[in-house]
Amino acid sequence: MSEREPKVIMAIGGHVGDMELSCGGVLATRALQGDRIVTVALTAGEKGNPPGMDVADYRVQKVREAAEFAERLGGRAIVLPYPDGTLPVDDDAAFLLCDAIREHRPAVLITHWKGSIHKDHIAAHELVHRAQLYAALSGFERDAPAHFAAGPYYAENWEDPHDFVPTVYHRVSDAGFELWRDAIAVHWFTTHSTSFEYREYYTHLMSVRGIEARTSYAQAFDQPPMSKRRVVDAF
């Protein structure tokens, strides 16, 4: 029997670090299985700048961190030019994201759940759905041909808790967990934040979801309502 064909997995977050935390264990696991990982940050998240560093300099650092995380997974990082905190939900942004989907041709999209405390996360949720449609329809003429990407799967994020229901558990391998644990530390805020212990939270959440999934580590996701429909002949 032939080996599984490698896939492209595209994870799209409101800020650099969002997807690396909320589905990074899965991304690392899939990378080790031969899949290609593409992270897309719609903003850099630069307004969480450390004391003594201005916003512009922190943006440069965040873009560098995104690239290093992706490189450790053998993947690619894309950071769009929108300012942190003011991500628009408009066709200009949706078509930029559409073009990235058409260029990289992912099999699956991952993004934020809509029930968030953060406006950029809500905007990202809406933009991904719009861009997914634009990318799939050949009637929208762009430089690259149309491409349909499945999903999106909504990653579990502590800032996106309202009505989130974990319906899909993706196992995180032991090697994937170790790769993620090492790679996530390149993001300064994940280990230096004084307001929230990011790396430790997602480390323990992976363990909790792993227990629920009867494995060592896992990350949880929800899906759009139509993706949950099943056709059966018997219960």
CYANA upper distance limits for C-alpha pairs under 8 A (distance plus 0.5 A):
  6 PRO  CA     34 GLY  CA      6.32
  6 PRO  CA     35 ASP  CA      5.31
  6 PRO  CA     36 ARG  CA      7.76
  7 LYS  CA     34 GLY  CA      8.41
  7 LYS  CA     35 ASP  CA      5.44
  7 LYS  CA     36 ARG  CA      6.73
  7 LYS  CA    106 PRO  CA      7.44
  7 LYS  CA    107 ALA  CA      6.47
  8 VAL  CA     35 ASP  CA      6.33
  8 VAL  CA     36 ARG  CA      5.18
  8 VAL  CA     37 ILE  CA      6.38
  8 VAL  CA     38 VAL  CA      7.71
  8 VAL  CA    104 HIS  CA      7.97
  8 VAL  CA    105 ARG  CA      7.43
  8 VAL  CA    106 PRO  CA      4.92
  8 VAL  CA    107 ALA  CA      6.05
  8 VAL  CA    108 VAL  CA      7.58
  9 ILE  CA     27 LEU  CA      8.12
  9 ILE  CA     35 ASP  CA      7.66
  9 ILE  CA     36 ARG  CA      6.75
  9 ILE  CA     37 ILE  CA      5.60
  9 ILE  CA     38 VAL  CA      6.67
  9 ILE  CA    106 PRO  CA      5.88
  9 ILE  CA    107 ALA  CA      6.64
  9 ILE  CA    108 VAL  CA      5.80
  9 ILE  CA    109 LEU  CA      6.89
  9 ILE  CA    110 ILE  CA      8.33
 10 MET  CA     37 ILE  CA      6.65
 10 MET  CA     38 VAL  CA      5.23
 10 MET  CA     39 THR  CA      6.23
 10 MET  CA     40 VAL  CA      7.73
 10 MET  CA    106 PRO  CA      6.34
 10 MET  CA    107 ALA  CA      8.42
 10 MET  CA    108 VAL  CA      6.79
 10 MET  CA    109 LEU  CA      5.54
 10 MET  CA    110 ILE  CA      6.79
 11 ALA  CA     19 MET  CA      6.58
 11 ALA  CA     23 CYS  CA      8.48
 11 ALA  CA     37 ILE  CA      8.41
 11 ALA  CA     38 VAL  CA      6.92
 11 ALA  CA     39 THR  CA      5.40
 11 ALA  CA     40 VAL  CA      6.60
 11 ALA  CA    109 LEU  CA      6.32
 11 ALA  CA    110 ILE  CA      5.04
 11 ALA  CA    111 THR  CA      6.36
 12 ILE  CA     19 MET  CA      7.12
 12 ILE  CA     39 THR  CA      6.50
 12 ILE  CA     40 VAL  CA      5.13
 12 ILE  CA     41 ALA  CA      6.42
 12 ILE  CA     42 LEU  CA      7.85
 12 ILE  CA    109 LEU  CA      7.81
 12 ILE  CA    110 ILE  CA      6.55
 12 ILE  CA    111 THR  CA      5.45
 12 ILE  CA    112 HIS  CA      8.20
 12 ILE  CA    124 ALA  CA      8.07
 12 ILE  CA    128 VAL  CA      8.09
 13 GLY  CA     17 GLY  CA      8.29
 13 GLY  CA     18 ASP  CA      5.98
 13 GLY  CA     19 MET  CA      6.00
 13 GLY  CA     39 THR  CA      8.38
 13 GLY  CA     40 VAL  CA      6.76
 13 GLY  CA     41 ALA  CA      5.47
 13 GLY  CA     42 LEU  CA      6.75
 13 GLY  CA    111 THR  CA      6.30
 13 GLY  CA    112 HIS  CA      7.05
 13 GLY  CA    121 HIS  CA      7.56
 13 GLY  CA    124 ALA  CA      6.95
 14 GLY  CA     18 ASP  CA      7.28
 14 GLY  CA     41 ALA  CA      6.15
 14 GLY  CA     42 LEU  CA      5.55
 14 GLY  CA     43 THR  CA      6.35
 14 GLY  CA     45 GLY  CA      8.21
 14 GLY  CA     87 LEU  CA      8.42
 14 GLY  CA    112 HIS  CA      8.42
 14 GLY  CA    120 ASP  CA      5.82
 14 GLY  CA    121 HIS  CA      5.60
 14 GLY  CA    123 ALA  CA      8.11
 14 GLY  CA    124 ALA  CA      5.96
 15 HIS  CA     41 ALA  CA      5.52
 15 HIS  CA     42 LEU  CA      6.50
 15 HIS  CA     43 THR  CA      5.35
 15 HIS  CA     44 ALA  CA      5.53
 15 HIS  CA     45 GLY  CA      5.13
 15 HIS  CA     84 ASP  CA      7.83
 15 HIS  CA    120 ASP  CA      8.32
 16 VAL  CA     20 GLU  CA      8.25
 16 VAL  CA     40 VAL  CA      8.42
 16 VAL  CA     41 ALA  CA      5.63
 16 VAL  CA     42 LEU  CA      8.36
 16 VAL  CA     43 THR  CA      7.26
 16 VAL  CA     44 ALA  CA      5.45
 16 VAL  CA     45 GLY  CA      6.30
 16 VAL  CA     62 LYS  CA      7.02
 16 VAL  CA     63 VAL  CA      7.86
 16 VAL  CA     66 ALA  CA      6.67
 16 VAL  CA     79 VAL  CA      7.99
 17 GLY  CA     21 LEU  CA      6.53
 17 GLY  CA     41 ALA  CA      8.49
 17 GLY  CA     66 ALA  CA      7.71
 17 GLY  CA    187 HIS  CA      7.42
 18 ASP  CA     22 SER  CA      6.66
 18 ASP  CA    157 ASN  CA      8.32
 19 MET  CA     23 CYS  CA      5.97
 19 MET  CA     24 GLY  CA      6.76
 19 MET  CA     39 THR  CA      7.84
 19 MET  CA    111 THR  CA      7.80
 19 MET  CA    155 ALA  CA      8.18
 20 GLU  CA     24 GLY  CA      4.80
 20 GLU  CA     25 GLY  CA      8.45
 20 GLU  CA     27 LEU  CA      8.48
 20 GLU  CA     39 THR  CA      8.41
 20 GLU  CA     69 PHE  CA      8.36
 20 GLU  CA    184 ILE  CA      7.33
 21 LEU  CA     25 GLY  CA      8.24
 21 LEU  CA    184 ILE  CA      7.68
 21 LEU  CA    198 TYR  CA      8.30
 21 LEU  CA    199 ARG  CA      7.99
 21 LEU  CA    202 TYR  CA      7.10
 22 SER  CA    155 ALA  CA      6.28
 22 SER  CA    156 GLU  CA      6.23
 22 SER  CA    157 ASN  CA      6.00
 22 SER  CA    202 TYR  CA      7.64
 22 SER  CA    219 GLN  CA      8.16
 23 CYS  CA     27 LEU  CA      6.78
 23 CYS  CA    155 ALA  CA      6.61
 23 CYS  CA    156 GLU  CA      8.13
 23 CYS  CA    219 GLN  CA      7.00
 24 GLY  CA     28 ALA  CA      6.50
 24 GLY  CA    180 TRP  CA      6.66
 24 GLY  CA    184 ILE  CA      8.45
 25 GLY  CA     29 THR  CA      6.62
 25 GLY  CA    172 VAL  CA      6.22
 25 GLY  CA    176 GLY  CA      6.42
 25 GLY  CA    177 PHE  CA      5.98
 25 GLY  CA    179 LEU  CA      8.46
 25 GLY  CA    180 TRP  CA      5.94
 25 GLY  CA    206 MET  CA      8.48
 25 GLY  CA    218 ALA  CA      8.18
 25 GLY  CA    219 GLN  CA      7.69
 26 VAL  CA     30 ARG  CA      6.55
 26 VAL  CA    170 HIS  CA      7.29
 26 VAL  CA    171 ARG  CA      7.60
 26 VAL  CA    172 VAL  CA      5.98
 26 VAL  CA    176 GLY  CA      7.74
 26 VAL  CA    218 ALA  CA      8.14
 26 VAL  CA    219 GLN  CA      7.35
 27 LEU  CA     31 ALA  CA      6.51
 27 LEU  CA     37 ILE  CA      7.07
 27 LEU  CA     73 LEU  CA      8.31
 27 LEU  CA    176 GLY  CA      8.49
 28 ALA  CA     32 LEU  CA      6.80
 28 ALA  CA     73 LEU  CA      6.53
 28 ALA  CA    176 GLY  CA      5.39
 28 ALA  CA    177 PHE  CA      7.72
 28 ALA  CA    179 LEU  CA      6.80
 28 ALA  CA    180 TRP  CA      6.33
 29 THR  CA     33 GLN  CA      6.91
 29 THR  CA    172 VAL  CA      6.29
 29 THR  CA    173 SER  CA      6.35
 29 THR  CA    175 ALA  CA      7.67
 29 THR  CA    176 GLY  CA      4.66
 29 THR  CA    177 PHE  CA      7.80
 30 ARG  CA     34 GLY  CA      6.98
 30 ARG  CA     35 ASP  CA      5.93
 30 ARG  CA     36 ARG  CA      8.26
 30 ARG  CA     37 ILE  CA      8.43
 30 ARG  CA    176 GLY  CA      8.34
 31 ALA  CA     35 ASP  CA      5.34
 31 ALA  CA     36 ARG  CA      6.46
 31 ALA  CA     37 ILE  CA      6.96
 31 ALA  CA     73 LEU  CA      6.35
 31 ALA  CA     74 GLY  CA      7.54
 31 ALA  CA     75 GLY  CA      8.39
 32 LEU  CA     73 LEU  CA      8.19
 32 LEU  CA    176 GLY  CA      7.41
 36 ARG  CA     74 GLY  CA      7.63
 36 ARG  CA     75 GLY  CA      6.26
 37 ILE  CA     70 ALA  CA      7.74
 37 ILE  CA     73 LEU  CA      7.62
 37 ILE  CA     74 GLY  CA      7.75
 37 ILE  CA     75 GLY  CA      5.16
 37 ILE  CA     76 ARG  CA      6.93
 38 VAL  CA     70 ALA  CA      7.80
 38 VAL  CA     75 GLY  CA      6.22
 38 VAL  CA     76 ARG  CA      5.36
 38 VAL  CA     77 ALA  CA      6.25
 38 VAL  CA     78 ILE  CA      7.99
 38 VAL  CA    104 HIS  CA      8.46
 39 THR  CA     70 ALA  CA      7.58
 39 THR  CA     75 GLY  CA      8.49
 39 THR  CA     76 ARG  CA      6.93
 39 THR  CA     77 ALA  CA      5.31
 39 THR  CA     78 ILE  CA      6.62
 40 VAL  CA     77 ALA  CA      6.48
 40 VAL  CA     78 ILE  CA      5.19
 40 VAL  CA     79 VAL  CA      6.29
 40 VAL  CA     80 LEU  CA      8.06
 41 ALA  CA     77 ALA  CA      8.40
 41 ALA  CA     78 ILE  CA      6.75
 41 ALA  CA     79 VAL  CA      5.23
 41 ALA  CA     80 LEU  CA      6.75
 42 LEU  CA     79 VAL  CA      6.47
 42 LEU  CA     80 LEU  CA      5.41
 42 LEU  CA     81 PRO  CA      7.76
 42 LEU  CA     82 TYR  CA      6.99
 42 LEU  CA     87 LEU  CA      7.91
 42 LEU  CA    124 ALA  CA      7.77
 43 THR  CA     79 VAL  CA      6.88
 43 THR  CA     80 LEU  CA      6.30
 43 THR  CA     81 PRO  CA      6.86
 43 THR  CA     82 TYR  CA      5.60
 43 THR  CA     83 PRO  CA      6.26
 43 THR  CA     84 ASP  CA      5.79
 43 THR  CA     87 LEU  CA      7.62
 44 ALA  CA     59 ARG  CA      6.38
 44 ALA  CA     62 LYS  CA      6.53
 44 ALA  CA     63 VAL  CA      6.97
 44 ALA  CA     79 VAL  CA      6.92
 44 ALA  CA     80 LEU  CA      8.10
 44 ALA  CA     81 PRO  CA      8.38
 44 ALA  CA     82 TYR  CA      8.28
 44 ALA  CA     83 PRO  CA      7.79
 44 ALA  CA     84 ASP  CA      6.81
 45 GLY  CA     59 ARG  CA      7.74
 45 GLY  CA     62 LYS  CA      7.94
 45 GLY  CA     83 PRO  CA      8.25
 45 GLY  CA     84 ASP  CA      5.47
 45 GLY  CA     85 GLY  CA      8.22
 46 GLU  CA     55 VAL  CA      6.14
 46 GLU  CA     56 ALA  CA      7.82
 46 GLU  CA     58 TYR  CA      6.00
 46 GLU  CA     59 ARG  CA      5.23
 46 GLU  CA     62 LYS  CA      7.38
 46 GLU  CA     83 PRO  CA      8.30
 46 GLU  CA     84 ASP  CA      6.51
 47 LYS  CA     55 VAL  CA      6.26
 47 LYS  CA     58 TYR  CA      8.36
 47 LYS  CA     84 ASP  CA      6.61
 47 LYS  CA     85 GLY  CA      8.24
 48 GLY  CA     55 VAL  CA      8.43
 49 ASN  CA     53 MET  CA      6.69
 49 ASN  CA     54 ASP  CA      7.04
 49 ASN  CA     55 VAL  CA      6.29
 49 ASN  CA     58 TYR  CA      6.18
 50 PRO  CA     54 ASP  CA      8.39
 50 PRO  CA     58 TYR  CA      8.24
 53 MET  CA     57 ASP  CA      7.01
 53 MET  CA     58 TYR  CA      7.00
 54 ASP  CA     58 TYR  CA      6.79
 55 VAL  CA     59 ARG  CA      6.70
 56 ALA  CA     60 VAL  CA      7.14
 57 ASP  CA     61 GLN  CA      6.92
 58 TYR  CA     62 LYS  CA      6.51
 59 ARG  CA     63 VAL  CA      6.68
 60 VAL  CA     64 ARG  CA      6.82
 61 GLN  CA     65 GLU  CA      6.64
 62 LYS  CA     66 ALA  CA      6.65
 62 LYS  CA    187 HIS  CA      7.86
 63 VAL  CA     67 ALA  CA      6.87
 63 VAL  CA     79 VAL  CA      7.15
 64 ARG  CA     68 GLU  CA      6.74
 65 GLU  CA     69 PHE  CA      6.64
 65 GLU  CA    186 VAL  CA      6.40
 65 GLU  CA    187 HIS  CA      6.08
 66 ALA  CA     70 ALA  CA      6.78
 66 ALA  CA     77 ALA  CA      6.39
 66 ALA  CA     78 ILE  CA      8.39
 66 ALA  CA     79 VAL  CA      8.46
 66 ALA  CA    187 HIS  CA      8.07
 67 ALA  CA     71 GLU  CA      6.53
 67 ALA  CA     76 ARG  CA      7.23
 67 ALA  CA     77 ALA  CA      5.64
 67 ALA  CA     78 ILE  CA      8.33
 68 GLU  CA     72 ARG  CA      6.73
 68 GLU  CA    186 VAL  CA      7.66
 69 PHE  CA     73 LEU  CA      7.27
 69 PHE  CA    183 ALA  CA      6.00
 69 PHE  CA    184 ILE  CA      7.18
 69 PHE  CA    186 VAL  CA      7.14
 69 PHE  CA    187 HIS  CA      8.39
 70 ALA  CA     74 GLY  CA      6.74
 70 ALA  CA     75 GLY  CA      5.29
 70 ALA  CA     76 ARG  CA      5.77
 70 ALA  CA     77 ALA  CA      6.17
 71 GLU  CA     75 GLY  CA      5.76
 71 GLU  CA     76 ARG  CA      6.94
 72 ARG  CA    183 ALA  CA      7.05
 73 LEU  CA    179 LEU  CA      8.47
 82 TYR  CA     86 THR  CA      7.81
 82 TYR  CA     87 LEU  CA      6.51
 83 PRO  CA     87 LEU  CA      7.08
 84 ASP  CA    120 ASP  CA      8.20
 85 GLY  CA    119 LYS  CA      7.64
 85 GLY  CA    120 ASP  CA      6.50
 86 THR  CA    120 ASP  CA      7.47
 87 LEU  CA    119 LYS  CA      8.49
 87 LEU  CA    120 ASP  CA      6.13
 87 LEU  CA    123 ALA  CA      7.05
 87 LEU  CA    124 ALA  CA      8.41
 88 PRO  CA     93 ALA  CA      7.52
 88 PRO  CA    123 ALA  CA      7.28
 89 VAL  CA     93 ALA  CA      7.30
 89 VAL  CA     94 ALA  CA      7.97
 89 VAL  CA    123 ALA  CA      6.23
 89 VAL  CA    124 ALA  CA      8.38
 89 VAL  CA    126 GLU  CA      7.52
 89 VAL  CA    127 LEU  CA      6.62
 90 ASP  CA     94 ALA  CA      6.78
 90 ASP  CA    127 LEU  CA      8.19
 91 ASP  CA     95 PHE  CA      6.33
 92 ASP  CA     96 LEU  CA      6.88
 93 ALA  CA     97 LEU  CA      6.88
 93 ALA  CA    127 LEU  CA      7.81
 94 ALA  CA     98 CYS  CA      6.47
 94 ALA  CA    127 LEU  CA      5.97
 94 ALA  CA    128 VAL  CA      7.78
 94 ALA  CA    130 ARG  CA      6.64
 94 ALA  CA    131 ALA  CA      5.35
 94 ALA  CA    134 TYR  CA      8.40
 95 PHE  CA     99 ASP  CA      6.50
 95 PHE  CA    131 ALA  CA      6.71
 95 PHE  CA    134 TYR  CA      7.69
 96 LEU  CA    100 ALA  CA      7.03
 97 LEU  CA    101 ILE  CA      6.81
 97 LEU  CA    127 LEU  CA      8.39
 97 LEU  CA    128 VAL  CA      7.98
 97 LEU  CA    131 ALA  CA      6.31
 98 CYS  CA    102 ARG  CA      6.72
 98 CYS  CA    131 ALA  CA      5.08
 98 CYS  CA    132 GLN  CA      7.00
 98 CYS  CA    134 TYR  CA      6.54
 98 CYS  CA    135 ALA  CA      5.35
 99 ASP  CA    103 GLU  CA      6.51
 99 ASP  CA    135 ALA  CA      7.52
 99 ASP  CA    142 ARG  CA      7.77
 99 ASP  CA    143 ASP  CA      8.22
 99 ASP  CA    144 ALA  CA      7.62
100 ALA  CA    104 HIS  CA      6.61
101 ILE  CA    105 ARG  CA      5.94
101 ILE  CA    106 PRO  CA      7.00
101 ILE  CA    131 ALA  CA      8.47
101 ILE  CA    132 GLN  CA      8.13
101 ILE  CA    135 ALA  CA      6.98
101 ILE  CA    147 HIS  CA      7.79
101 ILE  CA    149 ALA  CA      8.11
102 ARG  CA    135 ALA  CA      6.47
102 ARG  CA    144 ALA  CA      6.30
102 ARG  CA    145 PRO  CA      6.97
102 ARG  CA    146 ALA  CA      6.62
102 ARG  CA    147 HIS  CA      6.00
103 GLU  CA    144 ALA  CA      6.74
105 ARG  CA    147 HIS  CA      6.74
105 ARG  CA    148 PHE  CA      8.25
105 ARG  CA    149 ALA  CA      7.61
106 PRO  CA    149 ALA  CA      6.22
107 ALA  CA    148 PHE  CA      8.24
107 ALA  CA    149 ALA  CA      5.54
107 ALA  CA    150 ALA  CA      6.48
108 VAL  CA    149 ALA  CA      5.75
108 VAL  CA    150 ALA  CA      5.20
108 VAL  CA    151 GLY  CA      6.30
108 VAL  CA    152 PRO  CA      7.29
108 VAL  CA    153 TYR  CA      8.46
109 LEU  CA    149 ALA  CA      6.82
109 LEU  CA    150 ALA  CA      6.70
109 LEU  CA    151 GLY  CA      5.96
109 LEU  CA    152 PRO  CA      5.19
109 LEU  CA    153 TYR  CA      6.88
110 ILE  CA    151 GLY  CA      7.53
110 ILE  CA    152 PRO  CA      5.59
110 ILE  CA    153 TYR  CA      5.18
110 ILE  CA    154 TYR  CA      6.34
110 ILE  CA    155 ALA  CA      7.13
111 THR  CA    124 ALA  CA      7.87
111 THR  CA    125 HIS  CA      6.93
111 THR  CA    128 VAL  CA      7.81
111 THR  CA    152 PRO  CA      6.97
111 THR  CA    153 TYR  CA      6.81
111 THR  CA    154 TYR  CA      5.65
111 THR  CA    155 ALA  CA      6.54
112 HIS  CA    121 HIS  CA      6.54
112 HIS  CA    122 ILE  CA      7.84
112 HIS  CA    124 ALA  CA      7.25
112 HIS  CA    125 HIS  CA      5.90
112 HIS  CA    154 TYR  CA      5.62
112 HIS  CA    155 ALA  CA      6.24
112 HIS  CA    156 GLU  CA      8.15
112 HIS  CA    157 ASN  CA      8.05
112 HIS  CA    160 ASP  CA      7.74
113 TRP  CA    121 HIS  CA      8.24
113 TRP  CA    122 ILE  CA      8.03
113 TRP  CA    125 HIS  CA      6.90
113 TRP  CA    154 TYR  CA      5.41
113 TRP  CA    155 ALA  CA      7.06
113 TRP  CA    156 GLU  CA      7.89
113 TRP  CA    157 ASN  CA      8.49
113 TRP  CA    160 ASP  CA      6.55
113 TRP  CA    164 PHE  CA      7.49
113 TRP  CA    222 ASP  CA      8.21
114 LYS  CA    121 HIS  CA      7.67
114 LYS  CA    122 ILE  CA      5.67
114 LYS  CA    125 HIS  CA      6.26
114 LYS  CA    126 GLU  CA      8.33
114 LYS  CA    160 ASP  CA      7.45
115 GLY  CA    122 ILE  CA      7.66
115 GLY  CA    160 ASP  CA      5.79
115 GLY  CA    161 PRO  CA      6.66
115 GLY  CA    162 HIS  CA      5.06
115 GLY  CA    163 ASP  CA      6.93
115 GLY  CA    164 PHE  CA      7.46
116 SER  CA    121 HIS  CA      6.92
116 SER  CA    122 ILE  CA      6.65
116 SER  CA    159 GLU  CA      6.17
116 SER  CA    160 ASP  CA      4.27
116 SER  CA    161 PRO  CA      6.70
116 SER  CA    162 HIS  CA      6.79
117 ILE  CA    121 HIS  CA      8.49
117 ILE  CA    159 GLU  CA      6.20
117 ILE  CA    160 ASP  CA      6.73
117 ILE  CA    161 PRO  CA      8.50
118 HIS  CA    122 ILE  CA      7.10
118 HIS  CA    159 GLU  CA      7.23
118 HIS  CA    160 ASP  CA      8.11
119 LYS  CA    123 ALA  CA      6.61
120 ASP  CA    124 ALA  CA      6.51
121 HIS  CA    125 HIS  CA      6.76
121 HIS  CA    160 ASP  CA      8.22
122 ILE  CA    126 GLU  CA      6.98
123 ALA  CA    127 LEU  CA      6.58
124 ALA  CA    128 VAL  CA      6.54
125 HIS  CA    129 HIS  CA      7.17
126 GLU  CA    130 ARG  CA      6.89
127 LEU  CA    131 ALA  CA      6.42
128 VAL  CA    132 GLN  CA      6.35
128 VAL  CA    152 PRO  CA      8.35
129 HIS  CA    133 LEU  CA      6.95
129 HIS  CA    152 PRO  CA      8.21
130 ARG  CA    134 TYR  CA      6.84
131 ALA  CA    135 ALA  CA      6.39
132 GLN  CA    136 ALA  CA      6.77
132 GLN  CA    148 PHE  CA      7.56
132 GLN  CA    149 ALA  CA      7.26
133 LEU  CA    137 LEU  CA      6.92
133 LEU  CA    148 PHE  CA      8.44
134 TYR  CA    140 PHE  CA      6.88
135 ALA  CA    140 PHE  CA      8.16
135 ALA  CA    146 ALA  CA      5.90
135 ALA  CA    147 HIS  CA      6.06
135 ALA  CA    148 PHE  CA      6.98
136 ALA  CA    146 ALA  CA      5.58
136 ALA  CA    147 HIS  CA      5.23
136 ALA  CA    148 PHE  CA      4.95
136 ALA  CA    149 ALA  CA      8.00
137 LEU  CA    146 ALA  CA      6.37
137 LEU  CA    147 HIS  CA      8.08
138 SER  CA    145 PRO  CA      7.41
138 SER  CA    146 ALA  CA      5.51
141 GLU  CA    145 PRO  CA      8.27
151 GLY  CA    223 GLN  CA      7.59
151 GLY  CA    224 PRO  CA      8.12
151 GLY  CA    227 SER  CA      8.15
152 PRO  CA    223 GLN  CA      7.20
152 PRO  CA    224 PRO  CA      7.80
153 TYR  CA    221 PHE  CA      6.51
153 TYR  CA    222 ASP  CA      6.39
153 TYR  CA    223 GLN  CA      5.62
153 TYR  CA    224 PRO  CA      8.08
154 TYR  CA    221 PHE  CA      5.64
154 TYR  CA    222 ASP  CA      5.53
154 TYR  CA    223 GLN  CA      6.54
155 ALA  CA    219 GLN  CA      8.40
155 ALA  CA    220 ALA  CA      7.03
155 ALA  CA    221 PHE  CA      5.28
155 ALA  CA    222 ASP  CA      7.41
156 GLU  CA    160 ASP  CA      7.59
156 GLU  CA    161 PRO  CA      8.21
156 GLU  CA    164 PHE  CA      8.09
156 GLU  CA    166 PRO  CA      8.19
156 GLU  CA    219 GLN  CA      7.97
156 GLU  CA    220 ALA  CA      6.44
156 GLU  CA    221 PHE  CA      6.34
156 GLU  CA    222 ASP  CA      8.44
157 ASN  CA    161 PRO  CA      7.31
160 ASP  CA    164 PHE  CA      7.82
164 PHE  CA    222 ASP  CA      7.64
165 VAL  CA    221 PHE  CA      8.22
165 VAL  CA    222 ASP  CA      6.56
166 PRO  CA    220 ALA  CA      5.92
166 PRO  CA    221 PHE  CA      5.69
166 PRO  CA    222 ASP  CA      5.69
167 THR  CA    220 ALA  CA      7.63
167 THR  CA    221 PHE  CA      6.58
167 THR  CA    222 ASP  CA      5.61
167 THR  CA    223 GLN  CA      7.80
168 VAL  CA    220 ALA  CA      6.18
168 VAL  CA    221 PHE  CA      5.56
168 VAL  CA    222 ASP  CA      6.53
168 VAL  CA    223 GLN  CA      8.34
169 TYR  CA    209 ARG  CA      7.96
169 TYR  CA    213 ALA  CA      7.11
169 TYR  CA    218 ALA  CA      6.71
169 TYR  CA    219 GLN  CA      6.24
169 TYR  CA    220 ALA  CA      5.06
169 TYR  CA    221 PHE  CA      6.86
170 HIS  CA    218 ALA  CA      5.92
170 HIS  CA    219 GLN  CA      5.99
170 HIS  CA    220 ALA  CA      6.89
170 HIS  CA    221 PHE  CA      8.43
171 ARG  CA    210 GLY  CA      7.63
171 ARG  CA    213 ALA  CA      8.19
171 ARG  CA    215 THR  CA      7.62
171 ARG  CA    217 TYR  CA      6.58
171 ARG  CA    218 ALA  CA      4.79
171 ARG  CA    219 GLN  CA      7.17
172 VAL  CA    176 GLY  CA      6.45
172 VAL  CA    177 PHE  CA      6.69
172 VAL  CA    206 MET  CA      8.48
172 VAL  CA    210 GLY  CA      8.49
172 VAL  CA    216 SER  CA      8.10
172 VAL  CA    217 TYR  CA      5.57
172 VAL  CA    218 ALA  CA      5.30
172 VAL  CA    219 GLN  CA      7.50
173 SER  CA    177 PHE  CA      6.55
173 SER  CA    216 SER  CA      8.11
173 SER  CA    217 TYR  CA      7.28
174 ASP  CA    178 GLU  CA      6.83
174 ASP  CA    216 SER  CA      7.81
174 ASP  CA    217 TYR  CA      7.87
175 ALA  CA    179 LEU  CA      6.65
176 GLY  CA    180 TRP  CA      6.56
177 PHE  CA    181 ARG  CA      6.47
177 PHE  CA    217 TYR  CA      7.95
178 GLU  CA    182 ASP  CA      6.72
179 LEU  CA    183 ALA  CA      6.53
180 TRP  CA    184 ILE  CA      6.25
181 ARG  CA    185 ALA  CA      7.40
181 ARG  CA    199 ARG  CA      8.25
181 ARG  CA    203 THR  CA      8.18
182 ASP  CA    186 VAL  CA      8.33
184 ILE  CA    190 THR  CA      7.57
184 ILE  CA    199 ARG  CA      7.84
185 ALA  CA    190 THR  CA      6.86
185 ALA  CA    191 THR  CA      6.81
185 ALA  CA    199 ARG  CA      8.19
187 HIS  CA    191 THR  CA      7.98
188 TRP  CA    192 HIS  CA      6.49
188 TRP  CA    193 SER  CA      8.38
189 PHE  CA    193 SER  CA      5.48
189 PHE  CA    198 TYR  CA      8.23
190 THR  CA    197 GLU  CA      7.39
190 THR  CA    198 TYR  CA      5.42
190 THR  CA    199 ARG  CA      5.79
191 THR  CA    197 GLU  CA      7.46
191 THR  CA    198 TYR  CA      7.36
191 THR  CA    199 ARG  CA      6.78
193 SER  CA    197 GLU  CA      6.99
193 SER  CA    198 TYR  CA      8.07
197 GLU  CA    201 TYR  CA      6.49
198 TYR  CA    202 TYR  CA      6.84
199 ARG  CA    203 THR  CA      6.49
200 GLU  CA    204 HIS  CA      6.65
201 TYR  CA    205 LEU  CA      6.55
202 TYR  CA    206 MET  CA      6.48
203 THR  CA    207 SER  CA      7.09
204 HIS  CA    208 VAL  CA      6.71
205 LEU  CA    209 ARG  CA      6.55
205 LEU  CA    219 GLN  CA      8.18
206 MET  CA    210 GLY  CA      6.39
206 MET  CA    217 TYR  CA      5.56
206 MET  CA    218 ALA  CA      5.58
206 MET  CA    219 GLN  CA      6.08
207 SER  CA    211 ILE  CA      6.74
207 SER  CA    216 SER  CA      6.87
207 SER  CA    217 TYR  CA      5.39
207 SER  CA    218 ALA  CA      7.29
208 VAL  CA    212 GLU  CA      6.94
208 VAL  CA    217 TYR  CA      8.01
208 VAL  CA    218 ALA  CA      8.42
209 ARG  CA    213 ALA  CA      6.62
209 ARG  CA    217 TYR  CA      7.02
209 ARG  CA    218 ALA  CA      5.71
209 ARG  CA    219 GLN  CA      6.53
209 ARG  CA    220 ALA  CA      7.22
210 GLY  CA    214 ARG  CA      6.48
210 GLY  CA    215 THR  CA      5.38
210 GLY  CA    216 SER  CA      5.48
210 GLY  CA    217 TYR  CA      4.38
210 GLY  CA    218 ALA  CA      4.86
210 GLY  CA    219 GLN  CA      7.83
211 ILE  CA    215 THR  CA      6.32
211 ILE  CA    216 SER  CA      7.01
211 ILE  CA    217 TYR  CA      7.69
213 ALA  CA    218 ALA  CA      7.46
223 GLN  CA    227 SER  CA      6.68
223 GLN  CA    228 LYS  CA      7.38
224 PRO  CA    228 LYS  CA      7.46
225 PRO  CA    229 ARG  CA      7.73
